[in-house]
Amino acid sequence: MSKATEKPTETAQAVEATAPVYTAAELVRASEKVFGVSPDITTAALRVAGVQATTIAEAEKIIKEFANKEVK
């Protein structure tokens, strides 16, 4: 592999490692402003995923997957 292809991966990992981590309660309080969903959806998504603290990017991924999940 060339260094050019390794740099973006290293940079992405560095950004992810330095991203602030928020508690589930903090994410729920900011859910409408940050994620555009109700606090109820955020609470349910994080509880189902078993998340007590995470980054905004990871929480957004969890919430989107939960909100788009097919109901049987």
PyMOL Python script that loads the backbone (N, CA, C, O; Angstrom):
from pymol import cmd

cmd.read_pdbstr("""\
ATOM      1  N   MET A   1       0.835  -1.181   0.000  1.00  0.00           N
ATOM      2  CA  MET A   1       0.000   0.000   0.000  1.00  0.00           C
ATOM      3  C   MET A   1       0.876   1.238   0.000  1.00  0.00           C
ATOM      4  O   MET A   1       1.945   1.259   0.610  1.00  0.00           O
ATOM      5  N   SER A   2       0.431   2.225  -0.662  1.00  0.00           N
ATOM      6  CA  SER A   2       1.173   3.477  -0.668  1.00  0.00           C
ATOM      7  C   SER A   2       0.767   4.321   0.531  1.00  0.00           C
ATOM      8  O   SER A   2      -0.293   4.122   1.124  1.00  0.00           O
ATOM      9  N   LYS A   3       1.628   5.260   0.870  1.00  0.00           N
ATOM     10  CA  LYS A   3       1.327   6.153   1.989  1.00  0.00           C
ATOM     11  C   LYS A   3       0.104   7.011   1.711  1.00  0.00           C
ATOM     12  O   LYS A   3      -0.600   7.404   2.640  1.00  0.00           O
ATOM     13  N   ALA A   4      -0.159   7.309   0.431  1.00  0.00           N
ATOM     14  CA  ALA A   4      -1.308   8.145   0.082  1.00  0.00           C
ATOM     15  C   ALA A   4      -2.617   7.472   0.468  1.00  0.00           C
ATOM     16  O   ALA A   4      -3.556   8.149   0.886  1.00  0.00           O
ATOM     17  N   THR A   5      -2.695   6.148   0.333  1.00  0.00           N
ATOM     18  CA  THR A   5      -3.931   5.460   0.693  1.00  0.00           C
ATOM     19  C   THR A   5      -4.025   5.226   2.192  1.00  0.00           C
ATOM     20  O   THR A   5      -5.128   5.064   2.712  1.00  0.00           O
ATOM     21  N   GLU A   6      -2.904   5.203   2.901  1.00  0.00           N
ATOM     22  CA  GLU A   6      -2.936   4.988   4.339  1.00  0.00           C
ATOM     23  C   GLU A   6      -3.291   6.259   5.112  1.00  0.00           C
ATOM     24  O   GLU A   6      -3.918   6.172   6.168  1.00  0.00           O
ATOM     25  N   LYS A   7      -2.915   7.405   4.625  1.00  0.00           N
ATOM     26  CA  LYS A   7      -3.143   8.662   5.337  1.00  0.00           C
ATOM     27  C   LYS A   7      -4.608   8.931   5.659  1.00  0.00           C
ATOM     28  O   LYS A   7      -4.908   9.250   6.810  1.00  0.00           O
ATOM     29  N   PRO A   8      -5.561   8.819   4.689  1.00  0.00           N
ATOM     30  CA  PRO A   8      -6.959   9.107   5.038  1.00  0.00           C
ATOM     31  C   PRO A   8      -7.475   8.197   6.148  1.00  0.00           C
ATOM     32  O   PRO A   8      -8.229   8.641   7.014  1.00  0.00           O
ATOM     33  N   THR A   9      -7.077   6.937   6.128  1.00  0.00           N
ATOM     34  CA  THR A   9      -7.524   6.008   7.152  1.00  0.00           C
ATOM     35  C   THR A   9      -6.973   6.421   8.511  1.00  0.00           C
ATOM     36  O   THR A   9      -7.701   6.427   9.503  1.00  0.00           O
ATOM     37  N   GLU A  10      -5.708   6.761   8.558  1.00  0.00           N
ATOM     38  CA  GLU A  10      -5.104   7.192   9.812  1.00  0.00           C
ATOM     39  C   GLU A  10      -5.760   8.473  10.314  1.00  0.00           C
ATOM     40  O   GLU A  10      -5.999   8.627  11.512  1.00  0.00           O
ATOM     41  N   THR A  11      -6.048   9.385   9.399  1.00  0.00           N
ATOM     42  CA  THR A  11      -6.691  10.639   9.770  1.00  0.00           C
ATOM     43  C   THR A  11      -8.093  10.378  10.297  1.00  0.00           C
ATOM     44  O   THR A  11      -8.482  10.953  11.314  1.00  0.00           O
ATOM     45  N   ALA A  12      -8.856   9.528   9.634  1.00  0.00           N
ATOM     46  CA  ALA A  12     -10.209   9.210  10.081  1.00  0.00           C
ATOM     47  C   ALA A  12     -10.186   8.573  11.471  1.00  0.00           C
ATOM     48  O   ALA A  12     -11.034   8.880  12.309  1.00  0.00           O
ATOM     49  N   GLN A  13      -9.235   7.702  11.712  1.00  0.00           N
ATOM     50  CA  GLN A  13      -9.132   7.071  13.023  1.00  0.00           C
ATOM     51  C   GLN A  13      -8.751   8.089  14.089  1.00  0.00           C
ATOM     52  O   GLN A  13      -9.248   8.022  15.213  1.00  0.00           O
ATOM     53  N   ALA A  14      -7.882   9.023  13.751  1.00  0.00           N
ATOM     54  CA  ALA A  14      -7.470  10.044  14.702  1.00  0.00           C
ATOM     55  C   ALA A  14      -8.640  10.949  15.065  1.00  0.00           C
ATOM     56  O   ALA A  14      -8.809  11.302  16.231  1.00  0.00           O
ATOM     57  N   VAL A  15      -9.445  11.325  14.082  1.00  0.00           N
ATOM     58  CA  VAL A  15     -10.608  12.167  14.334  1.00  0.00           C
ATOM     59  C   VAL A  15     -11.607  11.418  15.206  1.00  0.00           C
ATOM     60  O   VAL A  15     -12.167  11.986  16.144  1.00  0.00           O
ATOM     61  N   GLU A  16     -11.828  10.148  14.898  1.00  0.00           N
ATOM     62  CA  GLU A  16     -12.772   9.349  15.673  1.00  0.00           C
ATOM     63  C   GLU A  16     -12.287   9.184  17.117  1.00  0.00           C
ATOM     64  O   GLU A  16     -13.087   9.203  18.052  1.00  0.00           O
ATOM     65  N   ALA A  17     -10.996   9.027  17.287  1.00  0.00           N
ATOM     66  CA  ALA A  17     -10.443   8.832  18.625  1.00  0.00           C
ATOM     67  C   ALA A  17     -10.551  10.102  19.471  1.00  0.00           C
ATOM     68  O   ALA A  17     -10.624  10.025  20.697  1.00  0.00           O
ATOM     69  N   THR A  18     -10.562  11.266  18.823  1.00  0.00           N
ATOM     70  CA  THR A  18     -10.623  12.515  19.576  1.00  0.00           C
ATOM     71  C   THR A  18     -12.023  13.095  19.652  1.00  0.00           C
ATOM     72  O   THR A  18     -12.221  14.141  20.271  1.00  0.00           O
ATOM     73  N   ALA A  19     -12.998  12.440  19.038  1.00  0.00           N
ATOM     74  CA  ALA A  19     -14.375  12.936  19.078  1.00  0.00           C
ATOM     75  C   ALA A  19     -14.899  12.837  20.513  1.00  0.00           C
ATOM     76  O   ALA A  19     -14.667  11.838  21.193  1.00  0.00           O
ATOM     77  N   PRO A  20     -15.605  13.873  20.969  1.00  0.00           N
ATOM     78  CA  PRO A  20     -16.128  13.842  22.337  1.00  0.00           C
ATOM     79  C   PRO A  20     -17.194  12.762  22.512  1.00  0.00           C
ATOM     80  O   PRO A  20     -17.966  12.473  21.597  1.00  0.00           O
ATOM     81  N   VAL A  21     -17.218  12.188  23.679  1.00  0.00           N
ATOM     82  CA  VAL A  21     -18.191  11.148  24.015  1.00  0.00           C
ATOM     83  C   VAL A  21     -19.222  11.762  24.956  1.00  0.00           C
ATOM     84  O   VAL A  21     -18.875  12.437  25.925  1.00  0.00           O
ATOM     85  N   TYR A  22     -20.494  11.516  24.654  1.00  0.00           N
ATOM     86  CA  TYR A  22     -21.601  12.052  25.437  1.00  0.00           C
ATOM     87  C   TYR A  22     -22.390  10.909  26.059  1.00  0.00           C
ATOM     88  O   TYR A  22     -22.462   9.819  25.490  1.00  0.00           O
ATOM     89  N   THR A  23     -22.977  11.153  27.216  1.00  0.00           N
ATOM     90  CA  THR A  23     -23.814  10.144  27.849  1.00  0.00           C
ATOM     91  C   THR A  23     -25.140  10.052  27.104  1.00  0.00           C
ATOM     92  O   THR A  23     -25.505  10.951  26.348  1.00  0.00           O
ATOM     93  N   ALA A  24     -25.843   8.970  27.325  1.00  0.00           N
ATOM     94  CA  ALA A  24     -27.146   8.796  26.689  1.00  0.00           C
ATOM     95  C   ALA A  24     -28.097   9.915  27.100  1.00  0.00           C
ATOM     96  O   ALA A  24     -28.865  10.410  26.275  1.00  0.00           O
ATOM     97  N   ALA A  25     -28.051  10.315  28.363  1.00  0.00           N
ATOM     98  CA  ALA A  25     -28.931  11.383  28.847  1.00  0.00           C
ATOM     99  C   ALA A  25     -28.653  12.696  28.116  1.00  0.00           C
ATOM    100  O   ALA A  25     -29.587  13.420  27.769  1.00  0.00           O
ATOM    101  N   GLU A  26     -27.390  13.006  27.881  1.00  0.00           N
ATOM    102  CA  GLU A  26     -27.044  14.230  27.154  1.00  0.00           C
ATOM    103  C   GLU A  26     -27.547  14.172  25.715  1.00  0.00           C
ATOM    104  O   GLU A  26     -28.056  15.162  25.190  1.00  0.00           O
ATOM    105  N   LEU A  27     -27.405  13.024  25.089  1.00  0.00           N
ATOM    106  CA  LEU A  27     -27.858  12.858  23.708  1.00  0.00           C
ATOM    107  C   LEU A  27     -29.375  12.952  23.606  1.00  0.00           C
ATOM    108  O   LEU A  27     -29.898  13.512  22.643  1.00  0.00           O
ATOM    109  N   VAL A  28     -30.079  12.412  24.588  1.00  0.00           N
ATOM    110  CA  VAL A  28     -31.543  12.492  24.606  1.00  0.00           C
ATOM    111  C   VAL A  28     -31.994  13.945  24.742  1.00  0.00           C
ATOM    112  O   VAL A  28     -32.908  14.381  24.042  1.00  0.00           O
ATOM    113  N   ARG A  29     -31.363  14.684  25.628  1.00  0.00           N
ATOM    114  CA  ARG A  29     -31.732  16.097  25.827  1.00  0.00           C
ATOM    115  C   ARG A  29     -31.522  16.920  24.555  1.00  0.00           C
ATOM    116  O   ARG A  29     -32.277  17.857  24.294  1.00  0.00           O
ATOM    117  N   ALA A  30     -30.518  16.583  23.774  1.00  0.00           N
ATOM    118  CA  ALA A  30     -30.203  17.355  22.565  1.00  0.00           C
ATOM    119  C   ALA A  30     -30.749  16.705  21.292  1.00  0.00           C
ATOM    120  O   ALA A  30     -30.429  17.155  20.192  1.00  0.00           O
ATOM    121  N   SER A  31     -31.549  15.676  21.416  1.00  0.00           N
ATOM    122  CA  SER A  31     -31.964  14.879  20.254  1.00  0.00           C
ATOM    123  C   SER A  31     -32.708  15.660  19.179  1.00  0.00           C
ATOM    124  O   SER A  31     -32.453  15.461  17.991  1.00  0.00           O
ATOM    125  N   GLU A  32     -33.621  16.543  19.568  1.00  0.00           N
ATOM    126  CA  GLU A  32     -34.377  17.287  18.558  1.00  0.00           C
ATOM    127  C   GLU A  32     -33.473  18.240  17.786  1.00  0.00           C
ATOM    128  O   GLU A  32     -33.602  18.374  16.569  1.00  0.00           O
ATOM    129  N   LYS A  33     -32.578  18.889  18.478  1.00  0.00           N
ATOM    130  CA  LYS A  33     -31.692  19.859  17.841  1.00  0.00           C
ATOM    131  C   LYS A  33     -30.597  19.167  17.013  1.00  0.00           C
ATOM    132  O   LYS A  33     -30.314  19.586  15.891  1.00  0.00           O
ATOM    133  N   VAL A  34     -29.997  18.133  17.551  1.00  0.00           N
ATOM    134  CA  VAL A  34     -28.854  17.493  16.907  1.00  0.00           C
ATOM    135  C   VAL A  34     -29.271  16.456  15.870  1.00  0.00           C
ATOM    136  O   VAL A  34     -28.705  16.419  14.778  1.00  0.00           O
ATOM    137  N   PHE A  35     -30.251  15.612  16.194  1.00  0.00           N
ATOM    138  CA  PHE A  35     -30.625  14.511  15.318  1.00  0.00           C
ATOM    139  C   PHE A  35     -31.940  14.732  14.580  1.00  0.00           C
ATOM    140  O   PHE A  35     -32.230  14.031  13.611  1.00  0.00           O
ATOM    141  N   GLY A  36     -32.730  15.688  15.024  1.00  0.00           N
ATOM    142  CA  GLY A  36     -34.008  15.961  14.378  1.00  0.00           C
ATOM    143  C   GLY A  36     -35.072  14.922  14.678  1.00  0.00           C
ATOM    144  O   GLY A  36     -36.008  14.746  13.898  1.00  0.00           O
ATOM    145  N   VAL A  37     -34.938  14.234  15.803  1.00  0.00           N
ATOM    146  CA  VAL A  37     -35.929  13.236  16.204  1.00  0.00           C
ATOM    147  C   VAL A  37     -36.336  13.509  17.650  1.00  0.00           C
ATOM    148  O   VAL A  37     -35.653  14.234  18.374  1.00  0.00           O
ATOM    149  N   SER A  38     -37.450  12.923  18.055  1.00  0.00           N
ATOM    150  CA  SER A  38     -37.937  13.137  19.411  1.00  0.00           C
ATOM    151  C   SER A  38     -37.033  12.436  20.430  1.00  0.00           C
ATOM    152  O   SER A  38     -36.347  11.468  20.101  1.00  0.00           O
ATOM    153  N   PRO A  39     -37.041  12.926  21.644  1.00  0.00           N
ATOM    154  CA  PRO A  39     -36.260  12.277  22.700  1.00  0.00           C
ATOM    155  C   PRO A  39     -36.671  10.820  22.923  1.00  0.00           C
ATOM    156  O   PRO A  39     -35.844   9.994  23.310  1.00  0.00           O
ATOM    157  N   ASP A  40     -37.941  10.504  22.681  1.00  0.00           N
ATOM    158  CA  ASP A  40     -38.413   9.121  22.851  1.00  0.00           C
ATOM    159  C   ASP A  40     -37.701   8.165  21.898  1.00  0.00           C
ATOM    160  O   ASP A  40     -37.306   7.068  22.292  1.00  0.00           O
ATOM    161  N   ILE A  41     -37.540   8.582  20.649  1.00  0.00           N
ATOM    162  CA  ILE A  41     -36.863   7.738  19.658  1.00  0.00           C
ATOM    163  C   ILE A  41     -35.402   7.560  20.041  1.00  0.00           C
ATOM    164  O   ILE A  41     -34.863   6.456  19.957  1.00  0.00           O
ATOM    165  N   THR A  42     -34.768   8.631  20.456  1.00  0.00           N
ATOM    166  CA  THR A  42     -33.362   8.547  20.855  1.00  0.00           C
ATOM    167  C   THR A  42     -33.199   7.638  22.062  1.00  0.00           C
ATOM    168  O   THR A  42     -32.281   6.818  22.095  1.00  0.00           O
ATOM    169  N   THR A  43     -34.063   7.766  23.043  1.00  0.00           N
ATOM    170  CA  THR A  43     -34.003   6.922  24.232  1.00  0.00           C
ATOM    171  C   THR A  43     -34.153   5.450  23.854  1.00  0.00           C
ATOM    172  O   THR A  43     -33.370   4.606  24.290  1.00  0.00           O
ATOM    173  N   ALA A  44     -35.157   5.155  23.048  1.00  0.00           N
ATOM    174  CA  ALA A  44     -35.402   3.766  22.650  1.00  0.00           C
ATOM    175  C   ALA A  44     -34.235   3.209  21.837  1.00  0.00           C
ATOM    176  O   ALA A  44     -33.805   2.079  22.069  1.00  0.00           O
ATOM    177  N   ALA A  45     -33.728   3.979  20.899  1.00  0.00           N
ATOM    178  CA  ALA A  45     -32.635   3.509  20.046  1.00  0.00           C
ATOM    179  C   ALA A  45     -31.386   3.196  20.858  1.00  0.00           C
ATOM    180  O   ALA A  45     -30.748   2.164  20.652  1.00  0.00           O
ATOM    181  N   LEU A  46     -31.042   4.079  21.774  1.00  0.00           N
ATOM    182  CA  LEU A  46     -29.840   3.862  22.574  1.00  0.00           C
ATOM    183  C   LEU A  46     -30.021   2.716  23.564  1.00  0.00           C
ATOM    184  O   LEU A  46     -29.074   1.977  23.835  1.00  0.00           O
ATOM    185  N   ARG A  47     -31.232   2.560  24.108  1.00  0.00           N
ATOM    186  CA  ARG A  47     -31.481   1.439  25.034  1.00  0.00           C
ATOM    187  C   ARG A  47     -31.419   0.105  24.313  1.00  0.00           C
ATOM    188  O   ARG A  47     -30.821  -0.847  24.814  1.00  0.00           O
ATOM    189  N   VAL A  48     -32.036   0.029  23.134  1.00  0.00           N
ATOM    190  CA  VAL A  48     -32.010  -1.224  22.361  1.00  0.00           C
ATOM    191  C   VAL A  48     -30.572  -1.589  21.992  1.00  0.00           C
ATOM    192  O   VAL A  48     -30.201  -2.763  22.004  1.00  0.00           O
ATOM    193  N   ALA A  49     -29.769  -0.578  21.665  1.00  0.00           N
ATOM    194  CA  ALA A  49     -28.373  -0.813  21.299  1.00  0.00           C
ATOM    195  C   ALA A  49     -27.483  -1.050  22.522  1.00  0.00           C
ATOM    196  O   ALA A  49     -26.330  -1.458  22.379  1.00  0.00           O
ATOM    197  N   GLY A  50     -28.006  -0.797  23.711  1.00  0.00           N
ATOM    198  CA  GLY A  50     -27.238  -0.993  24.929  1.00  0.00           C
ATOM    199  C   GLY A  50     -26.143   0.047  25.123  1.00  0.00           C
ATOM    200  O   GLY A  50     -25.109  -0.234  25.729  1.00  0.00           O
ATOM    201  N   VAL A  51     -26.375   1.247  24.606  1.00  0.00           N
ATOM    202  CA  VAL A  51     -25.371   2.313  24.652  1.00  0.00           C
ATOM    203  C   VAL A  51     -25.630   3.235  25.838  1.00  0.00           C
ATOM    204  O   VAL A  51     -26.742   3.729  26.022  1.00  0.00           O
ATOM    205  N   GLN A  52     -24.607   3.458  26.630  1.00  0.00           N
ATOM    206  CA  GLN A  52     -24.708   4.391  27.747  1.00  0.00           C
ATOM    207  C   GLN A  52     -23.937   5.677  27.470  1.00  0.00           C
ATOM    208  O   GLN A  52     -24.234   6.721  28.050  1.00  0.00           O
ATOM    209  N   ALA A  53     -22.941   5.600  26.577  1.00  0.00           N
ATOM    210  CA  ALA A  53     -22.163   6.773  26.185  1.00  0.00           C
ATOM    211  C   ALA A  53     -21.565   6.510  24.809  1.00  0.00           C
ATOM    212  O   ALA A  53     -21.118   5.400  24.521  1.00  0.00           O
ATOM    213  N   THR A  54     -21.557   7.540  23.956  1.00  0.00           N
ATOM    214  CA  THR A  54     -21.037   7.388  22.601  1.00  0.00           C
ATOM    215  C   THR A  54     -20.791   8.750  21.974  1.00  0.00           C
ATOM    216  O   THR A  54     -21.095   9.785  22.567  1.00  0.00           O
ATOM    217  N   THR A  55     -20.242   8.736  20.779  1.00  0.00           N
ATOM    218  CA  THR A  55     -20.034   9.975  20.032  1.00  0.00           C
ATOM    219  C   THR A  55     -21.314  10.343  19.299  1.00  0.00           C
ATOM    220  O   THR A  55     -22.221   9.522  19.165  1.00  0.00           O
ATOM    221  N   ILE A  56     -21.381  11.573  18.828  1.00  0.00           N
ATOM    222  CA  ILE A  56     -22.556  12.018  18.082  1.00  0.00           C
ATOM    223  C   ILE A  56     -22.698  11.230  16.789  1.00  0.00           C
ATOM    224  O   ILE A  56     -23.807  10.848  16.415  1.00  0.00           O
ATOM    225  N   ALA A  57     -21.589  10.983  16.103  1.00  0.00           N
ATOM    226  CA  ALA A  57     -21.637  10.256  14.831  1.00  0.00           C
ATOM    227  C   ALA A  57     -22.179   8.838  15.024  1.00  0.00           C
ATOM    228  O   ALA A  57     -23.013   8.379  14.243  1.00  0.00           O
ATOM    229  N   GLU A  58     -21.712   8.157  16.049  1.00  0.00           N
ATOM    230  CA  GLU A  58     -22.180   6.794  16.310  1.00  0.00           C
ATOM    231  C   GLU A  58     -23.642   6.799  16.752  1.00  0.00           C
ATOM    232  O   GLU A  58     -24.415   5.932  16.346  1.00  0.00           O
ATOM    233  N   ALA A  59     -24.021   7.768  17.578  1.00  0.00           N
ATOM    234  CA  ALA A  59     -25.415   7.869  18.012  1.00  0.00           C
ATOM    235  C   ALA A  59     -26.329   8.118  16.821  1.00  0.00           C
ATOM    236  O   ALA A  59     -27.412   7.540  16.733  1.00  0.00           O
ATOM    237  N   GLU A  60     -25.899   8.968  15.915  1.00  0.00           N
ATOM    238  CA  GLU A  60     -26.706   9.247  14.727  1.00  0.00           C
ATOM    239  C   GLU A  60     -26.924   7.987  13.902  1.00  0.00           C
ATOM    240  O   GLU A  60     -28.021   7.748  13.398  1.00  0.00           O
ATOM    241  N   LYS A  61     -25.881   7.191  13.769  1.00  0.00           N
ATOM    242  CA  LYS A  61     -25.978   5.922  13.029  1.00  0.00           C
ATOM    243  C   LYS A  61     -26.969   4.976  13.722  1.00  0.00           C
ATOM    244  O   LYS A  61     -27.811   4.362  13.066  1.00  0.00           O
ATOM    245  N   ILE A  62     -26.862   4.866  15.033  1.00  0.00           N
ATOM    246  CA  ILE A  62     -27.751   3.989  15.808  1.00  0.00           C
ATOM    247  C   ILE A  62     -29.203   4.447  15.683  1.00  0.00           C
ATOM    248  O   ILE A  62     -30.102   3.629  15.485  1.00  0.00           O
ATOM    249  N   ILE A  63     -29.427   5.745  15.798  1.00  0.00           N
ATOM    250  CA  ILE A  63     -30.783   6.298  15.731  1.00  0.00           C
ATOM    251  C   ILE A  63     -31.390   6.097  14.351  1.00  0.00           C
ATOM    252  O   ILE A  63     -32.560   5.727  14.243  1.00  0.00           O
ATOM    253  N   LYS A  64     -30.618   6.332  13.292  1.00  0.00           N
ATOM    254  CA  LYS A  64     -31.130   6.145  11.928  1.00  0.00           C
ATOM    255  C   LYS A  64     -31.498   4.691  11.682  1.00  0.00           C
ATOM    256  O   LYS A  64     -32.549   4.406  11.109  1.00  0.00           O
ATOM    257  N   GLU A  65     -30.646   3.772  12.109  1.00  0.00           N
ATOM    258  CA  GLU A  65     -30.944   2.349  11.938  1.00  0.00           C
ATOM    259  C   GLU A  65     -32.211   1.970  12.693  1.00  0.00           C
ATOM    260  O   GLU A  65     -33.047   1.228  12.178  1.00  0.00           O
ATOM    261  N   PHE A  66     -32.351   2.476  13.905  1.00  0.00           N
ATOM    262  CA  PHE A  66     -33.526   2.176  14.717  1.00  0.00           C
ATOM    263  C   PHE A  66     -34.789   2.748  14.084  1.00  0.00           C
ATOM    264  O   PHE A  66     -35.808   2.063  13.997  1.00  0.00           O
ATOM    265  N   ALA A  67     -34.724   4.002  13.642  1.00  0.00           N
ATOM    266  CA  ALA A  67     -35.906   4.667  13.074  1.00  0.00           C
ATOM    267  C   ALA A  67     -36.336   4.037  11.749  1.00  0.00           C
ATOM    268  O   ALA A  67     -37.514   4.083  11.394  1.00  0.00           O
ATOM    269  N   ASN A  68     -35.401   3.457  11.029  1.00  0.00           N
ATOM    270  CA  ASN A  68     -35.724   2.863   9.723  1.00  0.00           C
ATOM    271  C   ASN A  68     -35.957   1.365   9.795  1.00  0.00           C
ATOM    272  O   ASN A  68     -36.162   0.722   8.766  1.00  0.00           O
ATOM    273  N   LYS A  69     -35.930   0.805  10.985  1.00  0.00           N
ATOM    274  CA  LYS A  69     -36.124  -0.622  11.180  1.00  0.00           C
ATOM    275  C   LYS A  69     -37.550  -1.014  10.812  1.00  0.00           C
ATOM    276  O   LYS A  69     -38.504  -0.319  11.163  1.00  0.00           O
ATOM    277  N   GLU A  70     -37.686  -2.122  10.107  1.00  0.00           N
ATOM    278  CA  GLU A  70     -39.006  -2.592   9.704  1.00  0.00           C
ATOM    279  C   GLU A  70     -39.744  -3.170  10.901  1.00  0.00           C
ATOM    280  O   GLU A  70     -39.192  -3.950  11.677  1.00  0.00           O
ATOM    281  N   VAL A  71     -40.989  -2.776  11.033  1.00  0.00           N
ATOM    282  CA  VAL A  71     -41.826  -3.279  12.119  1.00  0.00           C
ATOM    283  C   VAL A  71     -42.564  -4.511  11.612  1.00  0.00           C
ATOM    284  O   VAL A  71     -43.187  -4.486  10.551  1.00  0.00           O
ATOM    285  N   LYS A  72     -42.483  -5.581  12.382  1.00  0.00           N
ATOM    286  CA  LYS A  72     -43.120  -6.829  11.952  1.00  0.00           C
ATOM    287  C   LYS A  72     -44.400  -7.056  12.695  1.00  0.00           C
ATOM    288  O   LYS A  72     -45.078  -8.058  12.467  1.00  0.00           O
TER     289      LYS A  72
END
""", "prot")
cmd.dss("prot")
cmd.show_as("cartoon", "prot")
cmd.util.cbc("prot")
cmd.orient("prot")
